Amino acid sequence: MEMKQYEVIVVGGGHGGVEASLAAARLGKKTAMFTLYLDTIAMMSCNPSIGGPGKSNLVAEMDILGGEMGRHTDKFNLQLKHLNESKGPAARITRGQADKYLYRTEMRKLLEHTDNLEIIQDCVDEIIVEDGKVKGIITRLGIKYYAQCVVLATGTFLKGKIVIGDVAYSAGRQGENSAEKLSDSLREHGITIERYQTATPPRLDKRSIDFSKMKELKGEEHPRYFSIFTDKERNNVVPTWLTYTTEKTIEVAKEMLQYSPIVSGIIKTHGPRHCPSLDRKVINFPDKSNHQIFLELESAESEEVYVNGLTTAMPPFAQEAMMRTIAGLENARVMRYGYAVEYDYAPAAQLYPSLESKKVEGLYFAGQINGTSGYEEAACQGFIAGVNAARKADGKEPVIIDRSEGYIGVLIDDIIHKKTPEPYRVLPSRSEYRLTLRFDNAFMRLFTKAKEIGILSSEKLDYLENSIKIVNDEIARLKEISVPMVQANALLEKLGSDQKLTKGVKIGDLLKIKEVTYDSLKDITEISDYPGFIKNQIETMIKYEIFIQRENEQIEKFKRLEEVRIPADFDFSEVKGISNIARCGLEEIKPLSIGEASRISGVTGNDIALLVGYLK
């Protein structure tokens, strides 16, 4: 058999594997993507949602850098909805409900028609390592495939175990095989493996649900799209429906807790804290009865409905008993029962910020194998791993996004340096620079990185560069134009503002007043009909200028700490006085800068002061 040689191999066809494969192939690398089953490439295993707090930011950032998730969701969704409109700009986001059937079938079609990319259905059992460097993989069929770099994006399939009540069996998802040998191969090469758990709710037959007892929630016809390059006349507005658990639901759930695999001990691992099962909600919040339940159609091609908020791995009879107590679900028919899945993962402390392994050169990890949870989290890691694997094959330095530049950087920095007892989920509260890392300004923050990566076409890069110039030039112009007091007060009165000016002002200062929008300035100055994302950016940057400046000062301090380098072979045991817990963390992570060292769990300000003093 001839030697099968590639430049980049990607193991896994989920959201991380898809972005890794596309990124490497679009950068010109001969790429092979391995998946257990061709028909479940880009499968949305759990909810149909893309976006939400923190997650929208990840999707927007990938879009600017050359990823696919944002534009694909914009094309193949049932609805997009604005969230947190009454809050500040750091909180305003979009949430999408994807058409799960079209999302995966159209993504497979895109992959199949991508240059430099081959898709192979097989199970990867081993990695091939020589002299500390990855050389390729061996599949279940005994075939060896060689590559300069390998990206592992294995999701929940490493020794996956499905649990429903007291029934447990090997599977990566319900109905699909698990990969039983690959994590053993990783252990053999010095990589630490642990286990996590996640769960999903039942799916119901739409025709058996009484929607008249629920609140209907439609999407926006003209939403903020995830991709800055999306151009649509209108978007779908297929509804979701809202109902609630009741006191009877909680009463039944408490009666059924004895059958919960969490209570019985069949499940011993931790699941995502920010997406708890109904069992855990009842255990942790026994007095709360009205938990929200959202019903979301899985696809326009199907009658299957996802029951968001009713996650559970209780046995089927318990799942049905709880559903009977919820308004609208009294006669609902189950098409798929909820279940939990336990799986192996490799804690991300073993990685560099490029997502390359510290143990095996050329081996990259992305997605749930790093201990994260969520499609968006997996996709952005896959994208970064794919980009850096391609760059490694070309002998280039990796692209690193730090936590002051994007939520992608926050996520990667957190999973490497901050241990969590459950699968990691990105949240706005995890970022100290939320106002800078807004959903709406990724094109300004990451333009330089997008140029460095080189996936976006020259036309798109020119469009972004011109958009940034328009924003900056228009802000400068508005700051220079004066408007008389009478004219300014007339505009404020027209807009319903209670504010009254006692002298003339610059238009830039007038725009800082709450009721004044960029479009409303047409009464006092000539303005252009720029695209919405440009007008929004002009308005936001002026209105929140003082707060943005304060955050930029904090970022400058952060950057200075990042510039204080620590030699790669530095011996932390030589530093006298630092705590044992700090020393263990430093020796495990081997940080490359003082900034990185300061973010390791257990490292205090005193430890950093001693480390800086020793380095000096």
C-alpha positions in Angstrom: 0.0 0.0 0.0 1.3 3.4 -0.9 2.3 5.8 1.8 -0.6 8.2 2.6 1.0 11.6 3.2 -0.6 14.9 4.2 0.6 18.2 5.7 -2.2 18.4 8.3 -4.5 15.7 9.6 -7.6 16.7 11.6 -9.3 14.0 13.8 -13.0 14.7 14.3 -15.8 16.1 12.1 -17.6 18.3 14.7 -17.5 22.0 14.9 -13.8 22.1 16.0 -12.8 19.6 13.3 -14.7 21.5 10.6 -13.0 24.8 11.4 -9.6 23.3 11.7 -9.9 21.4 8.4 -11.2 24.5 6.5 -8.5 26.8 8.0 -5.7 24.4 7.1 -7.0 23.7 3.6 -7.7 27.3 2.9 -4.1 28.1 3.9 -3.0 25.8 1.1 -2.1 22.7 3.2 -2.9 19.2 1.9 -5.4 18.3 4.7 -7.3 15.1 5.7 -10.2 15.2 8.0 -11.1 11.9 9.8 -14.7 11.4 11.0 -16.4 8.3 12.5 -19.4 8.9 10.3 -19.7 11.1 7.3 -23.4 11.8 7.8 -22.9 13.5 11.1 -20.2 16.1 10.1 -21.0 19.4 11.8 -23.8 17.7 13.8 -25.4 20.0 16.4 -25.5 17.3 19.1 -27.4 19.3 21.6 -29.3 22.5 21.2 -29.9 24.3 17.9 -28.4 27.6 19.3 -25.4 29.5 18.0 -24.4 32.7 19.8 -25.5 34.2 23.1 -23.4 36.0 25.8 -19.7 35.6 25.1 -20.4 33.0 22.4 -21.6 35.7 19.9 -18.3 37.4 20.3 -16.4 34.1 19.5 -18.4 33.7 16.3 -17.9 37.3 15.2 -14.2 37.0 15.9 -13.9 33.8 13.8 -15.7 35.5 11.0 -13.2 38.3 10.8 -10.3 35.9 10.9 -11.6 33.6 8.2 -13.8 31.1 10.0 -17.0 29.6 8.7 -19.5 29.3 11.6 -20.9 32.9 11.5 -21.6 33.1 7.8 -23.0 29.5 7.8 -25.4 30.3 10.6 -26.5 33.4 8.8 -27.4 31.3 5.8 -29.0 28.3 7.4 -31.0 29.4 10.4 -34.6 29.4 11.6 -34.3 32.7 13.4 -31.8 35.3 14.7 -32.7 37.4 17.7 -31.2 40.4 19.4 -30.5 40.0 23.1 -29.8 42.6 25.9 -30.8 45.6 23.8 -31.6 47.6 26.9 -28.1 47.0 28.3 -24.8 48.6 27.5 -22.9 47.8 24.3 -20.7 45.1 25.9 -23.8 43.1 26.5 -25.7 43.5 23.2 -25.5 40.3 21.2 -27.2 38.0 18.7 -28.5 34.5 19.3 -29.2 32.2 16.4 -31.4 29.1 16.1 -29.8 27.1 13.4 -31.6 24.7 11.1 -29.8 21.7 12.3 -30.4 19.6 9.2 -29.3 22.2 6.7 -26.4 23.3 8.9 -24.7 19.9 8.8 -25.7 18.9 5.2 -24.6 22.2 3.7 -21.4 22.2 5.8 -20.5 18.7 4.5 -21.2 20.0 1.0 -18.8 22.9 1.6 -16.1 20.7 3.0 -16.4 18.3 0.0 -15.9 21.2 -2.4 -12.9 22.8 -0.5 -9.6 22.6 -2.3 -6.8 20.7 -0.6 -9.2 18.9 1.7 -10.0 15.1 1.8 -12.6 13.6 4.1 -12.2 10.0 5.3 -14.6 7.9 7.4 -12.6 5.8 9.9 -11.8 5.7 13.6 -8.4 6.9 14.7 -6.8 4.5 17.3 -3.3 5.8 17.7 -1.0 8.7 17.1 2.5 8.0 15.6 5.2 9.8 17.5 9.0 9.7 16.8 11.6 11.6 18.9 8.9 13.6 20.6 7.2 14.7 17.3 3.9 13.6 15.9 4.3 11.9 12.5 0.7 10.7 11.8 -2.1 8.4 12.9 -3.2 4.8 12.7 -6.8 4.0 12.1 -9.1 1.1 13.3 -8.6 -0.4 9.8 -4.9 -0.5 10.5 -4.0 2.1 7.9 -1.2 4.6 8.6 -1.5 8.2 7.5 1.4 10.6 7.9 1.5 14.3 8.4 3.6 17.1 9.7 0.9 18.2 12.1 -2.2 16.5 13.7 -5.2 18.3 15.2 -7.3 16.3 17.7 -10.9 17.6 17.8 -12.6 14.4 19.1 -15.6 15.9 21.0 -17.3 13.4 23.4 -16.1 10.3 21.5 -13.0 9.3 23.5 -14.2 6.2 25.5 -17.7 7.8 25.4 -20.3 6.3 27.6 -24.1 7.0 27.3 -26.2 7.0 30.4 -30.0 6.9 30.6 -31.3 6.0 34.1 -29.5 2.8 35.1 -28.6 1.9 31.5 -25.1 2.6 30.3 -23.3 1.7 27.1 -20.3 2.8 25.0 -21.1 5.5 22.5 -19.9 9.0 21.7 -23.5 10.2 21.0 -26.7 8.2 21.1 -26.6 5.9 18.1 -22.9 6.4 17.3 -19.8 4.5 18.2 -17.1 5.7 20.6 -13.4 5.8 20.0 -12.0 3.4 22.5 -8.3 3.4 21.9 -7.1 6.9 21.1 -6.9 8.2 24.6 -4.8 5.1 25.6 -2.4 6.1 22.9 -2.2 9.7 24.2 -1.5 8.4 27.7 1.4 6.3 26.3 3.0 9.5 25.0 2.8 11.3 28.4 -0.5 13.1 28.0 -2.7 13.3 31.1 -6.3 12.1 30.5 -9.3 12.8 32.7 -13.1 12.5 32.3 -16.0 14.9 32.1 -19.7 14.6 31.4 -22.4 16.5 29.5 -26.1 15.9 28.9 -29.0 16.7 26.6 -32.8 16.9 26.9 -35.5 14.8 25.2 -36.8 15.7 21.7 -40.5 15.8 21.1 -42.9 15.4 18.2 -44.2 18.8 17.3 -47.6 17.5 16.4 -48.2 16.3 19.9 -47.5 19.7 21.6 -50.2 22.2 22.6 -48.5 25.6 21.7 -51.6 27.5 22.6 -50.5 27.2 26.3 -47.1 28.8 25.5 -45.7 32.2 24.6 -44.6 32.5 21.0 -41.2 34.2 20.4 -40.2 35.2 16.9 -36.8 36.3 15.5 -35.8 39.5 13.8 -36.4 40.1 10.1 -33.4 42.4 10.0 -31.0 41.2 12.7 -27.4 41.9 13.4 -25.8 39.0 11.5 -22.9 37.0 12.9 -20.9 37.7 9.7 -20.0 41.2 8.7 -20.1 40.0 5.1 -23.7 38.7 5.2 -26.1 40.5 2.9 -29.7 39.3 3.1 -33.0 41.1 2.3 -34.7 39.5 5.4 -34.1 36.7 7.8 -36.4 33.8 8.8 -38.6 34.4 11.8 -39.6 30.8 12.7 -40.8 31.0 16.3 -39.7 29.3 19.5 -42.1 28.8 22.4 -41.7 29.5 26.1 -43.3 27.6 28.9 -42.3 26.9 32.5 -42.0 24.0 35.0 -44.6 24.0 37.8 -44.7 23.1 41.4 -46.1 19.7 40.3 -43.0 19.3 38.0 -40.7 19.8 40.9 -42.7 17.5 43.1 -42.5 14.7 40.5 -38.8 15.4 39.9 -38.1 15.1 43.6 -40.0 11.8 43.7 -38.0 10.6 40.7 -34.6 11.7 42.0 -33.8 8.3 43.3 -33.6 7.1 39.7 -31.3 9.9 38.6 -27.8 8.6 37.6 -26.4 11.6 39.4 -28.0 10.5 42.7 -27.5 6.8 42.2 -23.8 7.3 41.5 -23.8 5.9 38.0 -22.5 9.3 36.9 -19.6 10.4 39.0 -18.1 13.1 36.7 -18.9 16.8 36.5 -21.1 18.4 33.8 -21.3 22.0 32.7 -22.3 24.2 35.7 -24.0 26.8 33.4 -26.3 24.3 31.7 -27.5 22.1 34.6 -29.8 19.2 34.3 -33.3 19.4 35.8 -32.1 16.9 38.4 -29.3 19.3 39.5 -31.7 22.3 39.5 -34.0 20.5 41.9 -31.1 19.4 44.1 -29.4 22.8 44.1 -32.6 25.0 44.1 -35.3 22.9 45.7 -37.6 25.9 46.4 -37.7 27.2 42.8 -40.5 25.9 40.8 -40.8 28.0 37.6 -37.8 27.1 35.5 -38.0 28.4 31.9 -38.5 25.8 29.2 -37.9 26.9 25.6 -39.2 24.7 22.7 -37.1 25.1 19.6 -37.8 23.4 16.2 -34.7 21.4 15.1 -35.2 22.0 11.4 -37.8 23.2 8.8 -37.3 19.7 7.4 -38.5 17.9 10.6 -41.2 17.7 13.2 -38.6 17.2 15.9 -38.6 19.8 18.8 -35.7 20.4 21.2 -36.8 21.0 24.8 -34.3 23.6 26.1 -34.2 23.6 29.9 -35.3 20.0 30.5 -31.9 18.4 30.3 -31.9 15.1 32.1 -30.5 11.5 32.0 -33.3 10.1 34.2 -34.9 6.9 32.9 -37.6 7.3 30.2 -40.6 6.9 32.6 -39.3 9.7 34.8 -38.7 12.0 31.8 -42.3 11.4 30.6 -43.7 11.9 34.1 -42.0 15.3 34.5 -43.1 16.4 31.0 -46.8 15.7 31.8 -46.8 18.4 34.4 -45.6 21.2 32.0 -48.2 23.4 30.3 -48.4 22.3 26.6 -46.5 19.1 27.1 -49.3 17.1 28.8 -49.7 14.8 25.8 -46.2 15.2 24.2 -44.7 12.2 22.4 -40.9 11.6 22.9 -38.9 11.0 19.7 -35.5 10.8 21.5 -35.0 10.6 25.3 -32.5 12.8 27.0 -29.2 11.2 28.0 -25.8 12.0 29.5 -22.4 11.1 28.0 -19.2 10.7 29.9 -15.9 11.0 27.9 -12.2 11.4 28.2 -10.5 14.7 27.8 -6.9 16.1 28.1 -6.6 19.1 30.5 -5.5 22.1 28.6 -2.7 23.0 31.0 -0.6 20.7 28.7 -0.9 23.1 25.8 0.9 26.3 24.6 -1.4 29.3 23.7 -1.1 28.1 20.1 -3.0 24.9 21.2 0.1 22.8 20.4 0.9 20.1 22.9 3.9 20.7 25.3 4.4 16.9 25.3 4.3 16.1 21.6 5.5 18.6 19.0 3.1 19.1 16.1 0.1 17.7 18.0 -2.8 20.2 18.5 -5.9 19.9 20.6 -9.2 21.6 20.0 -12.7 21.6 21.5 -14.2 19.3 24.2 -10.9 17.3 24.4 -9.6 20.5 26.0 -12.3 20.4 28.7 -14.6 23.0 27.1 -18.3 22.9 26.4 -20.3 24.4 23.5 -20.2 24.6 19.7 -18.7 28.1 19.5 -15.9 27.3 22.0 -15.0 24.1 20.0 -15.1 26.0 16.7 -12.8 28.8 17.7 -10.3 26.4 19.1 -10.5 24.3 16.0 -9.9 27.4 13.9 -6.8 28.5 15.9 -5.4 25.0 15.9 -5.9 24.6 12.2 -4.3 27.9 11.4 -1.3 27.2 13.7 -0.9 23.6 12.4 -0.8 25.0 8.8 1.8 27.7 9.9 3.8 25.0 11.7 4.0 23.0 8.5 5.2 26.1 6.7 7.8 26.8 9.4 6.1 30.0 10.6 5.5 31.3 14.1 2.0 30.7 15.5 -0.7 33.2 15.6 -1.7 34.0 19.3 -4.7 36.0 20.3 -4.3 37.3 23.8 -7.1 38.0 26.3 -7.0 41.8 25.5 -7.6 41.1 21.8 -10.6 38.7 21.8 -12.8 36.3 23.6 -10.9 33.6 21.7 -7.9 34.7 23.7 -9.8 34.8 27.0 -11.0 31.2 26.4 -7.6 29.8 25.5 -5.9 31.7 28.3 -8.4 30.5 30.8 -8.4 26.8 30.0 -4.6 26.7 30.1 -4.2 28.7 33.3 -7.4 28.4 35.4 -8.6 25.0 36.5 -12.4 24.6 36.6 -14.2 21.7 38.2 -16.6 21.4 35.2 -16.5 21.8 31.4 -15.5 25.4 30.6 -18.0 27.8 29.0 -17.1 31.3 27.8 -19.0 34.1 29.7 -18.7 37.9 29.6 -17.8 37.8 33.3 -14.6 35.9 32.4 -13.3 38.9 30.5 -11.8 41.9 32.3 -12.0 43.9 29.0 -15.6 43.4 28.1 -16.2 46.9 26.7 -13.2 46.5 24.3 -14.1 43.0 23.2 -17.6 43.8 22.0 -19.6 41.7 19.5 -19.9 44.7 17.2 -16.2 45.7 16.8 -14.4 42.4 16.0 -13.6 43.9 12.5 -11.6 46.7 14.2 -9.9 44.6 16.9 -8.7 41.7 14.7 -8.1 43.2 11.3 -4.3 43.0 11.7 -4.6 39.3 12.8 -6.8 38.6 9.8 -4.1 40.0 7.5 -1.5 38.0 9.3 -3.5 34.7 9.0 -4.2 35.3 5.3 -7.5 33.4 4.8 -9.7 36.3 3.9 -9.6 37.4 0.3 -7.9 40.7 -0.6 -11.3 42.1 -1.5 -12.6 41.4 2.0 -9.5 42.8 3.6 -9.8 46.0 1.6 -13.5 46.3 2.6 -12.6 45.9 6.3 -9.7 48.4 6.0 -11.9 50.9 4.3 -14.6 50.4 7.0 -12.1 51.0 9.8 -10.9 54.2 8.0 -14.5 55.5 7.7 -15.2 54.9 11.4 -12.0 56.7 12.5 -12.4 59.6 10.0 -16.0 60.2 10.8 -15.4 60.2 14.6 -12.6 62.8 14.1 -14.9 64.9 11.8 -17.8 64.9 14.4 -15.4 66.0 17.1 -14.4 69.1 15.1 -17.9 70.4 14.0 -19.6 72.9 16.3 -23.3 73.2 16.6 -25.0 76.3 18.1 -26.9 75.9 21.4 -30.4 76.7 19.9 -29.9 74.2 17.1 -28.6 71.5 19.5 -31.5 72.1 22.0 -34.1 71.9 19.2 -32.7 68.4 18.3 -32.8 67.3 21.9 -36.4 68.4 22.3 -37.4 66.6 19.1 -35.8 63.4 20.4 -37.6 63.7 23.7 -34.5 64.4 25.8 -34.9 66.4 29.1 -31.4 67.7 28.7 -30.9 71.4 28.0 -27.6 72.9 26.9 -26.4 76.3 28.0 -23.9 76.8 25.2 -22.9 75.5 21.8 -21.1 72.1 21.6 -19.2 69.9 19.3 -21.4 67.3 17.5 -19.2 64.6 19.0 -20.2 65.7 22.5 -23.9 66.0 21.5 -23.8 62.4 20.3 -22.8 61.3 23.8 -26.3 62.2 25.0 -28.4 59.1 25.4 -31.3 60.0 23.0 -29.0 61.2 20.2 -28.2 58.6 17.5 -25.9 58.9 14.5 -28.9 58.9 12.1 -30.6 61.7 14.1 -27.6 64.0 13.3 -28.9 64.5 9.8 -30.9 67.5 11.2 -27.7 69.4 12.0 -25.0 68.1 9.7 -24.5 66.1 6.5 -24.1 62.4 7.2 -23.6 59.4 4.9 -25.8 56.3 4.8 -23.1 54.0 5.9 -23.8 50.3 6.6 -25.4 49.7 10.0 -22.2 48.2 11.6 -20.3 51.3 10.7 -22.9 53.7 12.1 -23.2 51.6 15.2 -19.4 51.7 15.7 -19.2 55.5 15.3 -22.0 56.0 17.8 -20.7 53.5 20.4 -17.1 54.7 20.3 -18.2 58.3 20.9 -20.8 57.6 23.5 -18.5 55.4 25.6 -15.2 57.1 24.8 -14.2 57.8 28.4 -14.8 54.2 29.5 -13.0 52.8 26.5 -10.0 55.0 27.3 -9.9 53.7 30.8 -10.0 50.1 29.6 -7.3 50.8 27.1 -5.1 52.0 29.9 -5.6 48.7 31.7 -4.8 46.9 28.5 -1.5 48.8 28.2 -0.5 47.6 31.7 -1.5 44.1 30.7 0.7 44.3 27.6 3.7 45.4 29.6 3.5 42.3 31.8 3.2 40.1 28.7 6.4 41.6 27.4 8.5 40.5 30.4 9.6 37.2 29.1 10.6 34.1 31.1 13.2 31.8 29.5 11.7 28.5 28.2 14.2 26.5 30.3 13.7 28.6 33.5 13.9 26.6 36.8 11.2 27.9 39.1 12.6 25.9 42.0 15.4 28.4 42.2 13.1 31.2 43.2 13.1 31.4 47.0 10.0 32.3 49.0 7.2 31.5 46.5 4.4 29.3 47.8 4.4 25.5 47.1 1.0 25.8 45.3 2.5 28.6 43.1 5.6 26.6 42.4 3.5 23.5 41.3 1.4 25.7 39.0 4.4 27.4 37.5 6.3 24.1 36.9 3.2 22.5 35.3 2.3 25.4 33.0 5.9 26.7 32.3 4.6 30.3 31.5 6.6 32.2 28.9 5.9 35.7 30.4 5.2 37.4 33.8 1.7 38.2 32.5 1.0 34.5 31.8 2.5 33.5 35.2 0.2 35.9 37.0 -2.9 34.2 35.6 -2.1 30.7 36.9 -4.3 29.3 39.6 -2.7 29.7 43.0 -0.1 32.3 42.0 -0.4 35.4 44.2 0.9 39.0 43.8 3.7 38.2 46.2 4.8 35.2 44.2 4.9 37.4 41.1 7.0 40.1 42.9 9.5 37.4 44.0 9.6 36.0 40.4 10.2 39.5 38.9 12.9 40.3 41.4 14.7 37.0 40.7 14.5 37.6 36.9 15.9 41.1 37.3 
